[in-house]
């Protein structure tokens, strides 16, 4: 019994090492520039098949990295949604949309790689569906979408969808660019992740409320 517990602990530690190493390499080089063997070596695993043994394919490893971060982000999202339930203030719902990723990255400390990892995955047509599927499984995110809809009842569905895509891209790439700047020691426009989130919320509230030019 004790032996199985020790073995399980060792397996869990090895999986965590591989996840962390792969996330960093994918963030810095791109997902398809990194082999499973390289990810295993970076995690200190001498066995070339370690990644396949613990995770399966590269796609399975990417999905495991996404799920590792999805749980704490969903906890933050749920907490923020509970605070604004019933609100008709657009800013409240945009805040719920933006702040979870920023707060999670702040909580991870420095350095982080998850924002750049997400940017790599979201721009890859073969992998971005993993991120989309995780988002669709978020009850709190569905509440946020409903809250935005209630605050913008006159916005046409296709315009709402278009601006939702714009918001998603801005969240992914603004976090990625800030993370890269911090890793390189480059100055950033905002002092911390919370302030950076506030700046993006300001911009997105304006975007959601922008006039819609008639399409002839």
Backbone as ProteinMPNN parsed JSONL, in Angstrom:
{"seq_chain_A": "XXXXXXXXXXXXXXXXXXXXXXXXXXXXXXXXXXXXXXXXXXXXXXXXXXXXXXXXXXXXXXXXXXXXXXXXXXXXXXXXXXXXXXXXXXXXXXXXXXXXXXXXXXXXXXXXXXXXXXXXXXXXXXXXXXXXXXXXXXXXXXXXXXXXXXXXXXXXXXXXXXXXXXXXXXXXXXXXXXXXXXXXXXXXXXXXXXXXXXXXXXXXXXXXXXXXXXXX", "coords_chain_A": {"N_chain_A": [[0.837, -1.208, 0.0], [1.87, 1.269, 0.91], [3.967, 1.387, -0.858], [2.655, 1.667, -3.321], [1.557, 4.167, -2.96], [3.834, 5.761, -2.826], [4.833, 5.332, -5.378], [2.764, 6.454, -6.911], [3.032, 9.088, -6.139], [5.544, 9.675, -7.177], [5.043, 9.376, -9.907], [3.197, 11.445, -10.265], [4.846, 13.652, -9.701], [6.7, 13.456, -11.778], [5.054, 13.83, -14.016], [4.305, 16.484, -13.554], [6.765, 17.803, -13.826], [7.233, 17.341, -16.54], [5.037, 18.651, -17.709], [5.549, 21.332, -16.983], [8.048, 21.798, -18.217], [7.425, 21.337, -20.933], [5.469, 23.291, -21.378], [7.007, 25.632, -21.121], [8.895, 25.324, -23.226], [7.181, 25.121, -25.475], [6.034, 27.652, -25.354], [8.201, 29.327, -25.841], [9.331, 28.431, -28.249], [7.39, 27.45, -29.977], [4.807, 25.103, -30.647], [5.111, 22.942, -32.529], [7.774, 22.973, -32.987], [9.007, 21.639, -31.047], [9.927, 18.522, -29.942], [8.585, 15.486, -28.5], [10.636, 14.114, -27.284], [12.508, 16.167, -26.75], [11.025, 17.665, -24.929], [10.842, 15.826, -22.842], [13.567, 15.529, -22.162], [14.139, 18.133, -21.275], [12.689, 18.094, -18.998], [14.21, 16.538, -17.436], [14.145, 13.812, -17.866], [15.489, 10.796, -18.662], [14.583, 8.766, -20.255], [13.523, 8.379, -23.521], [10.908, 7.94, -24.187], [9.289, 8.993, -22.257], [7.422, 11.13, -22.274], [5.439, 10.201, -24.022], [4.64, 7.946, -22.588], [3.505, 9.044, -20.232], [1.643, 10.912, -21.175], [0.822, 10.505, -23.848], [0.142, 11.566, -27.067], [1.505, 14.563, -28.683], [-0.61, 16.36, -28.894], [-2.234, 15.481, -26.803], [-0.597, 16.184, -24.674], [-0.543, 18.97, -24.907], [-3.248, 19.455, -24.355], [-3.334, 18.609, -21.692], [-1.736, 20.548, -20.452], [-3.301, 22.829, -20.858], [-5.572, 22.122, -19.344], [-4.476, 21.976, -16.805], [-4.178, 24.644, -16.104], [-6.723, 25.574, -16.496], [-8.49, 24.941, -14.396], [-7.776, 26.563, -12.006], [-8.187, 29.091, -13.183], [-10.897, 28.989, -13.783], [-11.931, 28.919, -11.19], [-11.339, 31.521, -10.29], [-12.828, 32.964, -12.153], [-15.433, 32.118, -11.528], [-15.718, 33.123, -8.931], [-15.616, 35.885, -9.448], [-17.868, 36.208, -11.066], [-19.909, 35.546, -9.288], [-19.92, 37.79, -7.698], [-21.068, 39.739, -9.275], [-23.542, 38.948, -10.12], [-26.633, 39.421, -11.636], [-26.097, 42.017, -12.343], [-26.382, 44.92, -14.422], [-24.468, 46.388, -15.521], [-22.207, 46.954, -17.98], [-19.422, 47.019, -17.71], [-18.911, 45.43, -15.463], [-19.266, 42.814, -16.416], [-17.436, 42.648, -18.501], [-15.14, 42.909, -17.013], [-15.217, 40.471, -15.615], [-14.697, 38.836, -17.748], [-12.106, 39.496, -18.568], [-10.334, 39.632, -16.31], [-9.765, 37.089, -14.974], [-7.656, 35.576, -16.332], [-5.497, 37.35, -16.136], [-5.264, 37.623, -13.354], [-4.655, 35.007, -12.637], [-2.146, 34.629, -13.893], [-0.67, 36.493, -12.475], [-0.736, 35.313, -9.941], [0.845, 33.093, -10.354], [3.416, 33.951, -10.151], [6.827, 34.828, -11.036], [9.207, 33.559, -13.366], [6.609, 33.32, -15.939], [4.983, 31.225, -18.372], [2.613, 30.592, -19.498], [0.842, 32.388, -20.829], [2.149, 32.983, -23.247], [2.297, 30.416, -24.249], [-0.456, 29.929, -24.668], [-0.93, 31.794, -26.716], [0.586, 30.671, -28.763], [-0.812, 28.253, -29.156], [-3.415, 29.138, -29.795], [-3.091, 30.303, -32.269], [-2.691, 28.234, -33.931], [-4.213, 26.234, -36.245], [-4.74, 23.52, -35.916], [-4.687, 23.043, -33.245], [-6.057, 24.973, -31.77], [-8.657, 24.38, -31.195], [-8.67, 22.92, -28.892], [-8.403, 24.822, -26.852], [-10.761, 26.227, -27.29], [-12.714, 24.26, -26.761], [-12.3, 23.827, -24.03], [-13.064, 26.323, -23.059], [-15.767, 26.355, -23.786], [-16.715, 24.535, -22.014], [-16.946, 25.863, -19.635], [-18.955, 26.843, -17.064], [-19.11, 29.351, -15.779], [-18.113, 31.083, -17.717], [-20.115, 30.939, -19.623], [-22.137, 32.237, -18.23], [-21.037, 34.789, -18.168], [-21.068, 35.483, -20.888], [-23.852, 35.539, -21.267], [-24.432, 37.658, -19.532], [-23.143, 39.802, -20.817], [-24.666, 39.879, -23.121], [-27.163, 40.663, -22.126], [-26.569, 43.236, -21.352], [-26.176, 44.471, -23.738], [-28.492, 44.639, -25.526], [-29.348, 45.547, -28.02], [-27.408, 45.015, -29.837], [-26.469, 43.504, -32.818], [-26.485, 39.973, -33.519], [-24.36, 38.943, -35.113], [-22.507, 40.986, -34.974], [-22.028, 41.038, -32.263], [-20.802, 38.537, -31.969], [-18.545, 38.957, -33.535], [-17.224, 40.968, -32.098], [-16.809, 39.605, -29.779], [-14.878, 37.762, -30.645], [-12.817, 39.571, -31.172], [-12.317, 40.491, -28.58], [-11.407, 38.136, -27.366], [-9.018, 37.642, -28.807], [-7.549, 39.907, -28.085], [-7.291, 39.561, -25.31], [-5.742, 37.189, -25.211], [-3.391, 37.953, -26.63], [-2.522, 40.336, -25.455], [-1.917, 39.519, -22.853], [0.097, 37.709, -23.498], [2.065, 39.373, -24.693], [2.71, 41.034, -22.543], [3.708, 39.151, -20.744], [5.94, 38.257, -22.183], [7.468, 40.623, -22.262], [8.011, 40.962, -19.528], [9.563, 38.686, -19.071], [11.776, 39.308, -20.584], [12.707, 41.508, -19.335], [11.831, 43.972, -20.155], [10.425, 47.263, -20.225], [7.026, 47.823, -19.226], [3.717, 49.058, -20.047], [1.961, 49.146, -17.877], [2.018, 48.783, -14.295], [1.542, 46.361, -12.922], [-0.073, 43.089, -13.076], [-2.787, 43.336, -12.361], [-3.334, 46.041, -12.818], [-2.827, 46.124, -15.532], [-4.904, 44.524, -16.452], [-7.062, 46.203, -15.848], [-6.612, 48.283, -17.656], [-7.086, 46.951, -20.086], [-9.755, 46.214, -19.755], [-10.945, 48.77, -19.77], [-10.499, 49.451, -22.475], [-11.922, 47.414, -23.834], [-14.561, 47.77, -22.977], [-15.132, 50.153, -24.266], [-14.892, 49.223, -26.901], [-16.982, 47.304, -27.106], [-19.144, 49.008, -26.917], [-18.939, 50.593, -29.095], [-20.041, 52.409, -32.03], [-21.938, 50.869, -34.686], [-21.157, 50.55, -37.962], [-23.206, 50.92, -40.745], [-23.76, 48.257, -42.993], [-23.761, 48.061, -46.37]], "CA_chain_A": [[0.0, 0.0, 0.0], [2.778, 2.413, 0.986], [4.733, 1.393, -2.099], [1.809, 2.227, -4.383], [1.416, 5.6, -2.7], [5.103, 6.387, -3.22], [4.876, 5.267, -6.84], [1.82, 7.442, -7.431], [3.622, 10.404, -5.893], [6.634, 9.827, -8.135], [4.425, 9.587, -11.221], [2.641, 12.796, -10.26], [5.956, 14.607, -9.772], [7.26, 13.376, -13.129], [4.088, 14.479, -14.913], [4.379, 17.928, -13.333], [8.017, 18.252, -14.441], [7.058, 17.33, -17.999], [4.097, 19.723, -18.048], [6.227, 22.621, -16.847], [9.076, 21.911, -19.245], [6.788, 21.444, -22.243], [4.831, 24.609, -21.453], [8.053, 26.632, -21.363], [9.447, 25.148, -24.571], [6.152, 25.483, -26.448], [5.864, 29.105, -25.301], [9.374, 30.016, -26.374], [9.732, 27.976, -29.581], [6.267, 27.0, -30.794], [4.469, 23.718, -30.292], [5.618, 21.937, -33.456], [9.232, 23.029, -33.019], [9.485, 20.894, -29.875], [9.564, 17.1, -29.979], [8.34, 14.876, -27.186], [11.938, 13.78, -26.701], [13.074, 17.401, -26.195], [10.25, 18.014, -23.729], [11.253, 14.902, -21.793], [14.929, 15.871, -21.743], [14.075, 19.38, -20.511], [12.109, 17.737, -17.697], [15.163, 15.695, -16.72], [13.8, 12.41, -18.051], [16.436, 10.15, -19.551], [13.851, 7.868, -21.148], [12.976, 9.132, -24.652], [9.467, 7.703, -24.336], [8.619, 9.424, -21.022], [6.251, 11.967, -22.568], [4.408, 9.325, -24.561], [4.154, 7.077, -21.513], [2.689, 9.778, -19.266], [0.606, 11.753, -21.762], [0.365, 10.085, -25.164], [0.615, 12.369, -28.189], [1.748, 15.98, -28.439], [-1.919, 16.991, -28.673], [-2.654, 15.129, -25.44], [0.224, 16.977, -23.76], [-1.076, 20.341, -24.973], [-4.533, 19.461, -23.639], [-3.047, 18.493, -20.259], [-1.259, 21.856, -19.998], [-4.477, 23.714, -20.819], [-6.431, 21.731, -18.215], [-3.767, 22.309, -15.568], [-4.439, 26.053, -15.794], [-8.153, 25.877, -16.621], [-9.182, 24.834, -13.106], [-7.653, 27.784, -11.199], [-8.804, 30.222, -13.882], [-12.348, 28.873, -13.6], [-12.233, 29.317, -9.814], [-11.336, 32.985, -10.257], [-13.968, 33.417, -12.962], [-16.653, 31.855, -10.767], [-15.756, 34.091, -7.823], [-15.944, 37.21, -9.981], [-19.258, 36.175, -11.541], [-20.797, 35.564, -8.112], [-19.976, 39.156, -7.171], [-21.812, 40.664, -10.145], [-24.779, 38.317, -10.57], [-27.762, 40.343, -11.731], [-25.663, 43.36, -12.739], [-26.662, 45.392, -15.785], [-23.347, 47.261, -15.856], [-21.358, 46.256, -18.945], [-18.054, 46.907, -17.206], [-18.829, 44.296, -14.545], [-19.143, 41.564, -17.159], [-16.142, 42.677, -19.2], [-14.153, 42.644, -15.968], [-15.239, 39.025, -15.396], [-14.124, 38.206, -18.936], [-10.682, 39.804, -18.702], [-9.473, 39.565, -15.139], [-9.291, 35.774, -14.524], [-6.349, 35.206, -16.891], [-4.489, 38.247, -15.577], [-5.09, 37.288, -11.94], [-3.972, 33.716, -12.58], [-0.743, 34.838, -14.238], [-0.068, 37.192, -11.342], [-0.594, 34.358, -8.84], [1.901, 32.131, -10.679], [4.733, 34.508, -9.881], [7.657, 35.077, -12.214], [8.619, 33.81, -14.687], [5.494, 32.494, -16.395], [5.019, 30.901, -19.803], [1.3, 30.136, -19.967], [0.237, 33.325, -21.787], [2.785, 32.767, -24.559], [1.835, 29.092, -24.686], [-1.809, 30.1, -25.214], [-0.831, 32.493, -27.992], [1.053, 29.687, -29.749], [-1.872, 27.284, -29.419], [-4.577, 29.777, -30.413], [-2.822, 30.645, -33.666], [-2.494, 26.999, -34.681], [-5.547, 25.714, -36.582], [-4.921, 22.133, -35.481], [-4.693, 22.942, -31.788], [-6.839, 25.992, -31.06], [-9.93, 23.787, -30.786], [-8.51, 22.482, -27.506], [-8.714, 25.987, -26.027], [-12.185, 26.532, -27.48], [-13.498, 23.245, -26.063], [-12.204, 24.099, -22.595], [-13.873, 27.516, -22.787], [-17.179, 25.988, -23.894], [-17.069, 23.748, -20.834], [-16.931, 26.715, -18.447], [-20.268, 27.417, -16.703], [-18.97, 30.772, -15.452], [-17.956, 31.833, -18.96], [-21.445, 31.037, -20.234], [-22.84, 33.306, -17.513], [-20.473, 36.06, -18.61], [-21.612, 35.74, -22.228], [-25.247, 35.939, -21.073], [-24.419, 38.987, -18.931], [-22.803, 40.75, -21.879], [-25.817, 39.966, -24.024], [-28.208, 41.458, -21.467], [-26.135, 44.64, -21.312], [-26.116, 44.988, -25.109], [-29.629, 43.968, -26.176], [-29.583, 46.017, -29.384], [-26.284, 44.659, -30.695], [-26.788, 42.379, -33.691], [-25.783, 38.751, -33.124], [-23.091, 38.774, -35.801], [-21.589, 41.995, -34.454], [-21.651, 40.571, -30.93], [-19.844, 37.448, -32.157], [-17.307, 39.549, -34.045], [-16.544, 41.668, -31.009], [-16.344, 38.567, -28.862], [-13.608, 37.27, -31.189], [-11.823, 40.623, -30.945], [-11.976, 40.475, -27.151], [-10.603, 36.932, -27.103], [-7.677, 37.845, -29.348], [-6.86, 40.913, -27.281], [-6.916, 38.962, -24.017], [-4.64, 36.248, -25.438], [-2.151, 38.564, -27.086], [-2.051, 41.32, -24.478], [-1.243, 38.774, -21.772], [1.314, 37.144, -24.052], [3.062, 40.424, -24.873], [3.173, 41.468, -21.225], [4.528, 38.071, -20.202], [7.223, 38.285, -22.892], [8.207, 41.797, -21.8], [8.499, 40.681, -18.176], [10.624, 37.691, -19.181], [12.945, 39.942, -21.188], [13.09, 42.668, -18.552], [11.461, 45.178, -20.898], [9.425, 48.088, -19.547], [5.638, 47.598, -19.618], [2.907, 50.262, -19.827], [1.284, 49.072, -16.581], [2.945, 48.337, -13.263], [1.319, 44.978, -12.499], [-1.092, 42.385, -13.849], [-4.111, 43.875, -12.057], [-3.458, 47.319, -13.516], [-2.898, 45.801, -16.955], [-6.274, 44.063, -16.691], [-7.931, 47.385, -15.823], [-6.438, 48.974, -18.93], [-7.759, 46.216, -21.163], [-11.201, 46.351, -19.521], [-11.301, 50.097, -20.28], [-10.519, 49.41, -23.942], [-12.965, 46.518, -24.332], [-15.865, 48.403, -22.755], [-15.298, 51.072, -25.392], [-15.094, 48.456, -28.132], [-18.323, 46.721, -27.112], [-20.134, 50.08, -27.036], [-18.658, 51.398, -30.286], [-21.125, 52.397, -33.022], [-21.846, 49.875, -35.752], [-21.34, 51.176, -39.273], [-24.158, 50.17, -41.582], [-23.142, 47.538, -44.117], [-24.684, 48.135, -47.483]], "C_chain_A": [[0.866, 1.25, 0.0], [3.581, 2.534, -0.3], [3.949, 1.998, -3.238], [1.656, 3.733, -4.218], [2.669, 6.355, -3.131], [5.214, 6.428, -4.735], [3.964, 6.323, -7.447], [2.374, 8.857, -7.261], [4.74, 10.679, -6.895], [6.09, 10.098, -9.537], [3.862, 11.002, -11.323], [3.724, 13.853, -10.391], [6.567, 14.63, -11.17], [6.341, 14.069, -14.132], [4.175, 16.003, -14.777], [5.648, 18.508, -13.955], [7.87, 18.345, -15.961], [6.12, 18.463, -18.435], [4.788, 21.082, -18.028], [7.258, 22.829, -17.941], [8.462, 22.103, -20.629], [6.127, 22.815, -22.412], [5.863, 25.684, -21.783], [8.584, 26.526, -22.788], [8.437, 25.525, -25.648], [5.989, 27.002, -26.516], [6.996, 29.809, -26.026], [9.68, 29.662, -27.828], [8.568, 27.695, -30.529], [6.047, 25.513, -30.576], [5.146, 22.708, -31.215], [7.128, 21.99, -33.625], [9.852, 22.2, -31.898], [9.001, 19.452, -29.971], [9.266, 16.605, -28.566], [9.654, 14.518, -26.495], [12.574, 15.015, -26.063], [12.345, 17.822, -24.926], [10.648, 17.118, -22.564], [12.633, 15.219, -21.26], [14.933, 17.132, -20.88], [13.493, 19.151, -19.124], [13.017, 16.828, -16.892], [14.891, 14.212, -16.838], [14.739, 11.775, -19.071], [15.769, 9.243, -20.568], [13.188, 8.673, -22.26], [11.473, 8.972, -24.811], [8.669, 8.211, -23.136], [7.354, 10.217, -21.301], [5.12, 11.103, -23.095], [3.804, 8.434, -23.493], [3.177, 7.804, -20.608], [1.519, 10.524, -19.903], [0.06, 11.265, -23.099], [0.98, 10.96, -26.239], [0.919, 13.802, -27.765], [0.434, 16.707, -28.155], [-2.428, 16.706, -27.265], [-1.875, 15.946, -24.406], [-0.24, 18.425, -23.739], [-2.376, 20.44, -24.183], [-4.303, 19.394, -22.125], [-2.542, 19.816, -19.689], [-2.428, 22.825, -19.869], [-5.334, 23.395, -19.594], [-5.785, 22.031, -16.865], [-4.092, 23.741, -15.138], [-5.936, 26.381, -15.791], [-8.863, 25.864, -15.276], [-9.01, 26.081, -12.238], [-8.253, 29.013, -11.867], [-10.32, 30.183, -13.712], [-12.758, 29.245, -12.175], [-12.289, 30.841, -9.682], [-12.558, 33.527, -10.983], [-15.278, 33.252, -12.194], [-16.81, 32.849, -9.628], [-16.163, 35.478, -8.321], [-17.403, 37.278, -10.444], [-20.228, 36.245, -10.363], [-20.951, 36.977, -7.549], [-20.887, 40.068, -7.99], [-23.129, 40.079, -10.65], [-25.931, 39.313, -10.53], [-27.391, 41.745, -12.184], [-26.065, 43.665, -14.184], [-25.587, 46.378, -16.237], [-22.385, 46.484, -16.756], [-19.954, 46.039, -18.401], [-17.888, 45.723, -16.25], [-18.56, 43.001, -15.303], [-17.859, 41.516, -17.969], [-15.018, 42.39, -18.216], [-14.062, 41.137, -15.689], [-14.593, 38.272, -16.563], [-12.6, 38.331, -18.96], [-9.861, 39.337, -17.51], [-8.996, 38.156, -14.74], [-7.91, 35.388, -15.048], [-5.242, 36.051, -16.286], [-4.208, 37.897, -14.112], [-4.348, 35.965, -11.783], [-2.49, 33.867, -12.871], [-0.007, 35.55, -13.11], [0.215, 36.214, -10.196], [0.532, 33.351, -9.086], [3.282, 32.65, -10.316], [5.513, 34.676, -11.172], [8.841, 34.115, -12.217], [7.399, 32.932, -14.943], [5.641, 32.271, -17.895], [3.624, 30.649, -20.362], [0.677, 31.081, -20.984], [0.825, 33.136, -23.179], [2.431, 31.39, -25.121], [0.452, 29.201, -25.331], [-1.778, 30.787, -26.574], [-0.361, 31.549, -29.092], [-0.071, 28.737, -30.14], [-3.027, 27.92, -30.185], [-4.352, 30.155, -31.87], [-2.582, 29.406, -34.523], [-3.849, 26.358, -34.978], [-5.798, 24.293, -36.101], [-5.08, 22.014, -33.975], [-5.656, 23.894, -31.092], [-8.185, 25.46, -30.579], [-9.864, 23.3, -29.347], [-8.891, 23.617, -26.558], [-10.199, 26.309, -26.097], [-13.046, 25.543, -26.701], [-13.466, 23.459, -24.551], [-13.074, 25.293, -22.216], [-15.359, 27.177, -22.818], [-17.649, 25.174, -22.697], [-17.119, 24.555, -19.55], [-18.313, 27.279, -18.149], [-20.183, 28.917, -16.429], [-18.833, 31.611, -16.716], [-19.294, 31.969, -19.687], [-22.275, 32.12, -19.551], [-22.334, 34.678, -17.932], [-21.024, 36.441, -19.979], [-23.065, 36.194, -22.129], [-25.331, 37.344, -20.478], [-24.102, 40.061, -19.943], [-23.991, 40.956, -22.812], [-26.926, 40.833, -23.41], [-27.855, 42.946, -21.435], [-26.127, 45.288, -22.691], [-27.252, 44.397, -25.938], [-29.834, 44.372, -27.627], [-28.453, 45.66, -30.344], [-26.632, 43.416, -31.506], [-25.924, 41.17, -33.327], [-24.432, 38.613, -33.805], [-22.054, 39.788, -35.337], [-21.107, 41.577, -33.059], [-20.601, 39.456, -31.031], [-18.499, 37.988, -32.629], [-16.528, 40.227, -32.923], [-16.09, 40.707, -29.916], [-15.017, 37.978, -29.321], [-12.5, 38.294, -30.967], [-11.36, 40.617, -29.486], [-11.08, 39.294, -26.822], [-9.166, 37.116, -27.593], [-6.892, 38.852, -28.513], [-6.422, 40.35, -25.934], [-5.709, 38.056, -24.194], [-3.343, 36.987, -25.737], [-1.65, 39.665, -26.156], [-1.371, 40.632, -23.295], [0.082, 38.21, -22.266], [2.417, 38.195, -24.176], [3.585, 40.924, -23.529], [4.088, 40.407, -20.61], [5.904, 38.065, -20.862], [8.082, 39.459, -22.416], [8.79, 41.565, -20.408], [9.658, 39.692, -18.214], [11.914, 38.309, -19.711], [13.429, 41.152, -20.399], [12.805, 43.987, -19.242], [10.384, 45.944, -20.131], [8.032, 47.794, -20.104], [4.805, 48.84, -19.307], [2.248, 50.305, -18.449], [2.18, 48.403, -15.554], [2.767, 46.878, -12.862], [0.173, 44.387, -13.307], [-2.486, 42.965, -13.602], [-4.347, 45.186, -12.788], [-3.553, 47.102, -15.023], [-4.3, 45.312, -17.328], [-7.233, 45.242, -16.744], [-7.826, 48.146, -17.144], [-7.148, 48.275, -20.068], [-9.268, 46.27, -20.996], [-11.68, 47.702, -20.047], [-11.476, 50.056, -21.8], [-11.677, 48.568, -24.468], [-14.365, 47.068, -24.076], [-16.144, 49.38, -23.895], [-15.566, 50.341, -26.688], [-16.502, 47.888, -28.21], [-19.383, 47.782, -27.377], [-19.937, 50.931, -28.294], [-19.826, 51.326, -31.265], [-20.864, 51.335, -34.101], [-22.133, 50.56, -37.076], [-22.233, 50.294, -40.135], [-23.424, 49.526, -42.746], [-24.137, 47.452, -45.256], [-24.528, 47.011, -48.464]], "O_chain_A": [[0.648, 2.172, -0.786], [3.846, 3.637, -0.777], [4.496, 2.757, -4.038], [1.629, 4.479, -5.196], [2.591, 7.435, -3.717], [5.635, 7.432, -5.309], [4.349, 7.01, -8.393], [2.204, 9.711, -8.13], [4.862, 11.794, -7.402], [6.612, 10.945, -10.262], [4.03, 11.674, -12.341], [3.55, 14.839, -11.108], [6.91, 15.693, -11.686], [6.807, 14.81, -14.997], [4.124, 16.723, -15.774], [5.61, 19.587, -14.546], [8.326, 19.305, -16.583], [6.39, 19.15, -19.42], [4.626, 21.883, -18.948], [7.338, 23.908, -18.528], [8.926, 22.937, -21.407], [6.222, 23.423, -23.478], [5.619, 26.546, -22.627], [8.709, 27.537, -23.48], [8.794, 26.178, -26.629], [5.827, 27.569, -27.596], [6.767, 30.781, -26.746], [10.224, 30.485, -28.564], [8.744, 27.7, -31.748], [6.994, 24.76, -30.346], [5.699, 21.718, -30.738], [7.707, 21.156, -34.322], [11.074, 22.074, -31.812], [7.8, 19.199, -30.069], [9.649, 17.228, -27.576], [9.768, 14.608, -25.273], [13.119, 14.93, -24.963], [12.965, 18.279, -23.966], [10.778, 17.585, -21.432], [12.858, 15.187, -20.05], [15.64, 17.198, -19.875], [13.762, 19.909, -18.192], [12.656, 16.391, -15.8], [15.351, 13.429, -16.007], [14.766, 12.191, -20.229], [16.332, 8.98, -21.631], [12.377, 9.556, -21.981], [10.829, 9.773, -25.49], [7.487, 7.891, -23.009], [6.331, 10.011, -20.65], [3.973, 11.247, -22.67], [2.597, 8.192, -23.489], [2.135, 7.255, -20.249], [0.505, 10.75, -19.244], [-1.075, 11.591, -23.445], [2.202, 11.086, -26.317], [0.63, 14.204, -26.638], [0.374, 17.568, -27.277], [-2.987, 17.586, -26.612], [-2.429, 16.351, -23.384], [-0.321, 19.039, -22.675], [-2.581, 21.394, -23.432], [-5.008, 20.056, -21.363], [-2.883, 20.171, -18.561], [-2.53, 23.555, -18.883], [-5.771, 24.303, -18.888], [-6.484, 22.309, -15.891], [-4.259, 24.015, -13.949], [-6.363, 27.347, -15.159], [-9.746, 26.687, -15.037], [-10.01, 26.622, -11.767], [-8.778, 29.89, -11.181], [-10.953, 31.221, -13.521], [-13.824, 29.827, -11.975], [-13.187, 31.379, -9.035], [-13.236, 34.43, -10.496], [-16.129, 34.141, -12.209], [-17.905, 33.358, -9.386], [-16.964, 36.161, -7.682], [-18.082, 38.283, -10.237], [-21.249, 36.928, -10.436], [-21.993, 37.317, -6.99], [-21.417, 41.051, -7.472], [-23.764, 40.665, -11.527], [-26.17, 39.964, -9.513], [-28.272, 42.579, -12.389], [-26.082, 42.784, -15.043], [-25.771, 47.11, -17.21], [-21.817, 45.475, -16.339], [-19.363, 44.98, -18.613], [-16.835, 45.085, -16.233], [-17.732, 42.19, -14.888], [-17.256, 40.452, -18.11], [-14.053, 41.704, -18.552], [-12.967, 40.593, -15.544], [-14.015, 37.202, -16.377], [-11.896, 37.39, -19.326], [-8.812, 38.717, -17.679], [-7.894, 38.039, -14.204], [-7.073, 34.917, -14.277], [-4.172, 35.538, -15.959], [-3.054, 37.877, -13.683], [-3.508, 35.823, -10.894], [-1.661, 33.291, -12.167], [1.151, 35.242, -12.827], [1.268, 36.276, -9.562], [1.106, 32.817, -8.138], [4.222, 31.866, -10.187], [4.942, 34.668, -12.262], [9.428, 33.874, -11.162], [7.182, 31.933, -14.258], [6.326, 33.021, -18.591], [3.463, 30.505, -21.574], [0.036, 30.616, -21.926], [0.097, 33.129, -24.172], [2.285, 31.227, -26.332], [0.212, 28.642, -26.401], [-2.517, 30.405, -27.482], [-0.849, 31.614, -30.221], [-0.261, 28.448, -31.322], [-3.562, 27.318, -31.116], [-5.311, 30.31, -32.626], [-2.3, 29.523, -35.716], [-4.563, 25.978, -34.05], [-6.948, 23.901, -35.898], [-5.558, 20.993, -33.48], [-6.037, 23.655, -29.947], [-8.786, 26.021, -29.662], [-10.88, 23.267, -28.653], [-9.612, 23.406, -25.582], [-10.821, 26.627, -25.083], [-14.009, 25.946, -26.049], [-14.479, 23.293, -23.872], [-13.741, 25.281, -21.181], [-16.125, 27.651, -21.979], [-18.843, 25.128, -22.402], [-17.315, 23.986, -18.476], [-18.804, 28.116, -18.906], [-21.083, 29.669, -16.803], [-19.367, 32.717, -16.791], [-19.568, 33.002, -20.296], [-23.027, 32.838, -20.209], [-23.114, 35.624, -18.039], [-21.404, 37.591, -20.202], [-23.472, 37.126, -22.822], [-26.192, 38.133, -20.866], [-24.724, 41.124, -19.936], [-24.277, 42.076, -23.236], [-27.547, 41.638, -24.104], [-28.736, 43.804, -21.484], [-26.076, 46.513, -22.803], [-27.005, 43.728, -26.941], [-30.434, 43.619, -28.394], [-28.53, 45.966, -31.534], [-27.042, 42.398, -30.949], [-24.784, 41.317, -32.886], [-23.457, 38.214, -33.169], [-20.86, 39.49, -35.307], [-19.934, 41.741, -32.721], [-19.632, 39.437, -30.272], [-17.446, 37.536, -32.18], [-15.311, 40.071, -32.82], [-15.11, 40.964, -29.216], [-14.132, 37.721, -28.505], [-11.376, 37.933, -30.617], [-10.167, 40.723, -29.199], [-10.105, 39.434, -26.085], [-8.214, 36.789, -26.884], [-5.701, 38.663, -28.266], [-5.317, 40.628, -25.469], [-4.755, 38.136, -23.421], [-2.304, 36.676, -25.153], [-0.443, 39.896, -26.087], [-0.357, 41.118, -22.795], [1.077, 38.228, -21.542], [3.565, 37.942, -23.811], [4.776, 41.206, -23.394], [5.121, 40.734, -20.025], [6.918, 37.89, -20.186], [9.283, 39.304, -22.195], [9.935, 41.932, -20.143], [10.628, 39.843, -17.471], [13.011, 37.891, -19.339], [14.443, 41.757, -20.748], [13.448, 44.999, -18.96], [9.536, 45.345, -19.469], [7.873, 47.547, -21.299], [5.148, 49.598, -18.4], [2.003, 51.386, -17.914], [3.004, 47.556, -15.897], [3.741, 46.219, -12.498], [-0.465, 45.07, -14.107], [-3.282, 43.073, -14.534], [-5.434, 45.419, -13.318], [-4.28, 47.82, -15.71], [-4.818, 45.648, -18.394], [-8.123, 45.279, -17.594], [-8.834, 48.6, -17.686], [-7.746, 48.927, -20.924], [-9.993, 46.361, -21.986], [-12.718, 47.77, -20.705], [-12.463, 50.555, -22.34], [-12.34, 48.953, -25.432], [-15.267, 46.85, -24.886], [-17.255, 49.429, -24.423], [-16.382, 50.787, -27.495], [-17.15, 47.974, -29.253], [-20.409, 47.494, -27.995], [-20.686, 51.881, -28.527], [-20.524, 50.313, -31.332], [-19.722, 50.967, -34.377], [-23.225, 51.089, -37.286], [-22.034, 49.083, -40.233], [-22.586, 50.149, -43.398], [-25.206, 46.855, -45.13], [-25.252, 46.954, -49.458]]}, "name": "protein", "num_of_chains": 1, "seq": "XXXXXXXXXXXXXXXXXXXXXXXXXXXXXXXXXXXXXXXXXXXXXXXXXXXXXXXXXXXXXXXXXXXXXXXXXXXXXXXXXXXXXXXXXXXXXXXXXXXXXXXXXXXXXXXXXXXXXXXXXXXXXXXXXXXXXXXXXXXXXXXXXXXXXXXXXXXXXXXXXXXXXXXXXXXXXXXXXXXXXXXXXXXXXXXXXXXXXXXXXXXXXXXXXXXXXXXX"}
